[in-house]
């Protein structure tokens, strides 16, 4: 990067087909195509 900015390595998670379908349904219900999915992980 010319300006010295470093990008964090890309990390991925896997979700089931049924979870992906439900996420799509929720996104369609809201009507906002710019929605993003936020995932939180907590220790325990």
C-alpha positions as a printed NumPy array, in Angstrom:
array([[  0.   ,   0.   ,   0.   ],
       [  1.541,   3.311,  -0.987],
       [  0.19 ,   5.248,   2.017],
       [  1.499,   2.752,   4.584],
       [ -1.944,   1.366,   5.406],
       [ -1.971,  -2.329,   6.202],
       [ -5.048,  -4.473,   5.791],
       [ -5.916,  -7.167,   8.292],
       [ -5.831, -10.698,   6.933],
       [ -9.181, -11.898,   5.654],
       [-10.947, -14.232,   8.056],
       [-13.978, -16.324,   7.163],
       [-16.627, -18.271,   8.964],
       [-18.837, -21.057,   7.667],
       [-22.589, -21.029,   8.124],
       [-25.098, -23.736,   7.325],
       [-27.351, -23.584,   4.281],
       [-30.388, -23.092,   6.509],
       [-28.704, -20.181,   8.328],
       [-27.796, -18.57 ,   4.994],
       [-31.402, -18.948,   3.851],
       [-32.72 , -17.351,   7.058],
       [-30.251, -14.469,   6.801],
       [-31.446, -13.862,   3.239],
       [-35.076, -13.911,   4.375],
       [-34.382, -11.368,   7.115],
       [-32.519,  -9.133,   4.672],
       [-35.42 ,  -9.3  ,   2.202],
       [-37.949,  -8.502,   4.95 ],
       [-36.11 ,  -5.292,   5.819],
       [-35.924,  -4.161,   2.191],
       [-32.462,  -2.621,   2.59 ],
       [-29.99 ,  -4.248,   0.134],
       [-27.041,  -2.666,   1.98 ],
       [-27.524,  -4.578,   5.234],
       [-24.509,  -6.405,   6.626],
       [-24.237,  -9.327,   9.017],
       [-22.436,  -8.733,  12.312],
       [-21.211, -11.75 ,  14.238],
       [-19.982, -11.656,  17.818],
       [-17.957, -14.349,  19.537],
       [-17.668, -14.566,  23.292],
       [-15.555, -16.862,  25.405],
       [-17.242, -19.371,  27.583]])
